[in-house]
Amino acid sequence: MGDGDTLHKTYKIERNKALGRHVVATKNLNAGESILLEQPILIVASNNEIRCVNCFQLTENHCEFCKITPLCGKCQKHNQPECEKLSSMKGLQTDELIKFNETYSIIKCLLIKENIKTEKYFARFLEAESHIEQRRNSVIWREHQRNVVEPIIKSGFANYLRFASIINEDFLQLLCALIDVNAFEIRAPDGKPMKGVYVQGALLSHDCIANTVISIDDSYCMKIYANQEIELGQIITNCYINVLLGTRERRRILWESKYFHCNCLRCNDPTELNSHISSLLCSNCQGKNLSGYLVENMNVGNYQCLVCCYQKPANEINEYLKLLQMKILKVQDNISQLEQILANLTRTLHPHHYLIVDVKQNIASLLRSVINDTTQCPGIPVYERKIELCQSISQVLKLILPGISRLKAITLYELASTQAEYRRILYQKKVLNKMQLKEYLQEAEQTLRESIRMLLYEPKATPEARLTQSMLQELKYLQTDIKMLK
């Protein structure tokens, strides 16, 4: 539990007013170099679900001995010291705790502290940022008060702990805050999200253009590795947020969930590193045959054109974007309707706008299903459209994701795989000759190699590593085809 292996002592912990606790490199790190391996001190369910503490499958059952710990039908036992401790609590109102299943994550925390062998992990956990004063009397505070704090106090659970004197409403709210602010999203066996608390991993400060990749394998071991060269003394960072959102939305989510205002290079650049992922077409320029883009100036509350300086109120544009988002959500699984929406979006948004990228990703995913469905016979236009979409998405990713990136790698794989199959079809139809096919397949080979190179650093027991094995096999077939064309 929680025993991190700080490989080769690659970092040290520092503190300042702006970032609080954070880590800096104690040596020059190469792209792909491991920084940390760590097991979680705590794994809990998300979205008010109940999951077995052993296999993390959904369940409605609890341990027959302690009556509190969630167990599935296949798992009959769990951590023996914890079970014995809970079973010894005669008079504990277990019904109150089972009724409010969110209480289990905090009970688990308290048991970590109660056990002398694991208490050190709890002490490290308490050192993390909680932002408890910013949360006080907020909506989330009141929800935890109703669903976690009051049920635990009412059950009498604290009375059975050796540190009962320190357990009060604020202490329980602190534990809720520490989990909310510091936990990482991890995958349950059914693919749904859970929360994992990694004490050392949580030390990495946020940056929207982070210099690390974080991977969590099937046994929930976290691996952090450099996605680019990191110099001695440089701050080691992680991106807490979906990089394919615009600055306003990223900042909103970070403020609501992590309680800080991001001032990274990307957030402070109205063009978002020239990606224009939040920019709109300037209607004033269009009328004058100019190519201007509206970018948001958050300091004055408006969007302004970079060419003609035309301005529009930010609240007006943001309401318009919300309306577009609602329209997109209504047609998630319909290719023709998504294509129609995309055509409409291109009339008002920059080609790299995050809403356009989102729709393109949805269409590309649906086209993949069509191509892989053996019952369908996709025509050449399906392959051409998917190639076009992958190329467009890849252009945006290269601007906002420096160095090694799973998202870039998978997009390049989709591109290379589709290109290779498309060229083979054209060759079969005698549109291409042998020499042309060979050249195109060599191009696809280079793209596939680049994709594989970025995924080779992934831990073995991850979906990405398993995908890499399939990609290596596909590369082998591709190379065989190229040799046969000599």
N, C-alpha and C positions, 0 to 999 in steps of 0.2 A: 504493500500500500504506500503510494506516494514517494517511494525511494527513487528520486531522480538521479540519473547518471549524467553529471555535467561533463560531457566528453572533453578530455584534454583541458579542462578548466577554461572553457572558451569565453566565459563572461563573468562579470562581477556586478553586484547590486549597488546602485547609487541612488541618491535622492536629491530632488530640487523642488522649488515651489511650483513650477509649471507642470511637471510630470508626476510629482510624488516619487514613489519607488519605481525604478526602471533598471534596465540592464544595459551595460556597454561591453563591447568586445575587448577581450584581453590579449588578442592576437589578430593578425590578418587572417580572414576567413575566405576560402574560395567558394565559388558558386557550387552548390550541392553539398557542401561540407556540413556534417551533423553538428548541432549546437546542444541539443538536449534530448534525452529519452526519459519519459516519466509515466508512471502509473497514477491513476486518479486516487484521491483519498475518499472520494464519494461519487457514486452514480445514482441519480434519481430520475424518476419519470417526469415527463413534461405534460402540459395541457390537461392536468387533473386526471391523468391516467393512473391505473394501478398495474405495476409490473413486478413479476417475480424477481426477488433479489439475487437469484442465482443465474437464471438464463435470460432474464429481462423480457420474457414473453408476457403479453397481456394476461391478466388473471383477475378473478374475483375472490380467490381463496386466500386464507391466511394460515400461518403455522398453527398446528393443532395444540402445541405446547404453550407458546408465549401469547398466542391469539392476536398478535399485532403485525408481525412481519409478513408481507405478501409472498406467497409461494404458489407456483402452478401445480397442477395435478401430478406432474412427473417429478418435481423436486420436493422431496419429503423433509429435508433438513436444510439448515443454513448455519451461519457462524455460531459455533457452540457457546462461546463465552457470552455472546449477546443474547442468545436464546435463554441460557441459564439465568442471566441477569433479569431479563424481562419476565421470565416465568416465576421468579422469586418475588415479584412485586404483588403480593397479595392485597387485594382491595383496590387495585388500580382499575379505573373505569375505562376498560378497553373499548367498550362500545362507542364512547365519545371519540376515541382516536380513529377507529375504523370508519365511523361516519364521515369524518373529515380526513380523507386520505392524504391530503397535502401535508398533514402533520408528520408523516413518516420521515421525510427528508430531514426535518429538524431533530426528530428523535434519534435518527441515525447519527447526526452531528454530535448530539449530547452523549451518545454511547461511545463515540470515538474519544471524547474527552474523559469519560468515566473509566475507560480501560487504560491502565498505567502504561501498557506496552505501546499504545497508539496515541497517547495524550500529546506527544511532541508534534504530531501532524496537525492536531487541532490548534496548538499554539501558533504554528506557522500560518495556518488559515486565518487566525484572528488578526494577523498583521496586514492582511490585504485591505484594499480600499473598500469602504462600504457606502460612503456618501449618505449615512443614516440621517443626518440633519436635513439634507435636501429632500429626503423621502418623507420626513415626519409629517403626519396628517394628510398625506397625499392619497390619491385613489388606491394605489398599490399598498400603501400602509394600512388603510382601512380594510382592504381585502384580506391581507395577512392577519390582521387583528381578529377578524371574524372567523377565518378558515383555519388558522394555525395557532396563533397565540392563545386566544381564549379557550379553545378545546384542550390544549396541552395543560394549561393552568387548571382548568376544571377537572381534568382527569386525575390530577394529583401526581403526575409523573415525576415532577421535580423532587418530591419528598423522598424518593428512593435513591437519589444520587448523592455522592459524597460531597459535591460542591453545590448543594441545593441553595445555599444562602445567596449565591450570585445570580440565581435564575429569577428574573422578573420580566415584565412585558418588554422593556427596552432591550434586554439581552436577547430575547427570542426574536425581536424585530431585527436586531443586529445580524443574527444568523441568517434570517431570511434575506436581508440585504446583501450579505457576503455571497450567498449562492446566486442571487439574481444578477449581481454586477460582475462576478468573476467566473461563473461557470461557462464551459464551452458546450456548444451543441454537438452531440455525438449521435451515431446511428444505432437504433435498436435493431434487433434481428429482422423485424418486419419492415425496416427502412424508415420508420417514423423517428422523430427527434426525441432524444433524452438529454439530460444535463450531466456533464462530468466536471468535477472540480479538480483542477491541476494546479497545485500551489505555486510551483515554479513557472509553469507556462503562463500563468496569469500575470507574472511580473512584466512581461513584454508590453511596452506602451504602444499606443495605436498610431498608425500612419496610413493614409489612404493609398500611399505608394510604398507599402511595407517592403523590407528587405529579407523576409523569411517566408517559408512555406510551412504550414502546420498540417501534419497527417496523423490520423488516429486509426490504428489497425483493428482487426476483428476482436482482439483481446483488450481493446481500449488503451493500449500503450500509445502515448503521444510521442511523435518524432518531430522536432523542429530543425529545419535545415536552411541554410542561406540560399536565397534565390538569385543572388548576384554577389560580387566581391564586397566584403565588409571590412573596412579598415580598422586597425587597432584604435580603440577609443571611441569608435562610432556607436551610436545608440542602436540597439537591436530592436526591431519593431515588428508588429503583427497588425494586419488589417482586420478590425472587428466587424466589418460591414460588407455588404454586397458591393463590389467595385463597379457594377453596372447600373448604379443609381446615380442621379445627378447630385450636385453638391447640397442643394437645399434639403433633399430627402435624406441624404446620408447624415447631414448635421442634425436633422430632426430626430432620426432614430437613435443616434449616438447620445443626444441630450436626454431623450426620454428613457433610455435603457442604461447608459453609462454615466450620465450626469456631467458631461464636459462638452465644450465647444471646440470642434476640431479646427486647427489653424495650420494644417499641413500645406505644402506647396500647391497641391492640387486644389484644395478647398479655397485657398487665397487667390487662385488664378481664375478670373472670370471665364477663360476659354478652357479650363481644366486640362492644362498641358497641351493645348492646341487640339484636343480631341473633340471639343465642341459638343460634348455629350449632353449638355443642358441648353444648347443654343437653338434659336428659332430663326427662320428666314425673315428678313426685314421686308415688310410689305411696301414700305416707302421706296426702297432701293429697287424692288422688282418693277415698279412703275417707271423707273428711270433706266432700266436695263443695266443695273449695277448688281453686284453680288455681295450684299451686306448681311451680317448676322447679328441678331439681338442677343446680348449676353446680360446676365443679371448683375446689377450693382447692389449688393445687399445693404451697403451702408446708406444708400439713399432711397431704397425701396422701389426701384424700377429696373426695367430692361432697356438697354441702350445699344443702338447699332454701332458697330465698330467702323463703319464707312461714312454714313451720313449723319450720325449722332441722333437719329430719330429715337424717341422714347415712348415706352408704354408702361403703365403701372404694373408692378409685380403681382399685386393681388388679382388683377384681371387675367394675366397670363397663367397664374397658378390655378385659378378656377377652371380655366380652359383645359389645362393639362389633366386635372382631376376628372373632367368630363371625358376626355380621351381614354384615360385609364379604365373608366367604367365600361366604355364601349368595347375595349380590348378584352376585358374579363368575360364578357358575355359570349364571345365566339372563340374560346380557347382551342377547340378541337375541330374547327371547320376551316380547311385550307382556303377555299374560295372566298369566304367572308373575311378571313385574315388578310388575304391579298388585296381585297377591296379597301380594308381599313388602312393597310400599308400605303396604298396609292393615295389615299386622302391625307395621310400623315406627311408624305413627302412634299405636299403643297405648302405646308406651314412650318415644318421642323427641319433642322439641319440633318443631313443624311446620317450623321453619327449620333443623333439624339437617342437617349436611353430608351424611349418608348419605341422608336423604330428598331433598335437593336433587339429589344424584347420580342417584338412581333416577328422579326426575322428568325430569331432562335426558335420560336414556336413553330413557324412554318418549316424550317429545316428539320426539326425533330419529327414532324408529321410526315415529311417526305422520306425520311430515313425509314419509317415504318412501312411506307408504300414500297420502297425499293427492296426492303428485306422480306416482304410478304411474298412467299412463293406462289400464292394463289393469284397474284396480280401480275400483269405484264406492263410495267411502267415504260412509257415511251421516252425517246431521247429528250424531249422538253423537261421531263421530271429531273433527269440527271443534270441538265444544263442549269436548271433553276437552283438546285441544291448547291452546285458548284459556285454559282454566283453569290448565293447567300453566305456560304462559308467564307468565301474570299472577303466579302464585305465585313462580316463579323470579325474576322481575323485582323483586318486593318485597324479596327477600333481597339481590339485587345492589345495590339502591339504598342499603342500609344499610352495606355493606362496601366499595363502590367509589364514592368521591366523584368528582364531575366527569365528564370524558370517559372513556369506557371502551368498548373494542371488544366486550367480552362483553355489556355492557348494550345496546349498539347492535344487535347481532345478535339478541338476545333480543326486543327491541322490534320489530325487523323481522319476525321470525317471528310475533309477536303481531298486528301490523298487517295483514300479508298474509293470515293465516288469518281474522282478523275480517272483512276486506273480502269475501273469498270466501264466508264463512259467511252474511253478511247478504245477499249477492246470491242465494244459494240460497233463503234464507227469502223473499225478495221473489218469486222465480220460483214458489215454492209458495204465494204469496198470503198468507203469514203476516204480512208487512210491507207497508205502503202506500208510495207514493213519498216522502212527507215523512219517514216513519220511516227508510227506506233512506238518504235523503240525510243525515239527522242522524248515522246510524251510520257512513256512509262519511266524513263530515267528521271524526268522531272518529278513525277509522283513519288519515286523512290527517295529522292532528296527530301521532299516534304515529310514523308513517313519517317525517315531517319531523324529529322529534327524533332518530330513529335515524340518518338521513342526516347531520344536523348533526355528530354525533359521529364519523362516519367520513370527513368531508371533509378531515381533517388527515393521513390516511394517504398514504404515498408512492404514486405512480401505479402502479408495477410491483409491486403486492402483490395477493393474493387479495381482501383487504378493499376495495381501490380498485376492482377489477373488479366486485365485488358491488355497490358503491355505484352504478356505472353502470347496472346492472340495476335497482336500487332507484329511481333517478331516472326510468327508463323506466316503472316500475310506478307511480310517483307521477303521471306524466303521464297514464297511462290512468285512474287513480283520479280525477284532477281533471276529465277529460273526462266520466266517468260522472256526477260531481256536477253539472256544468253541464247535462247532458242531462236531469237530474231537476227542473230549474226549471219 
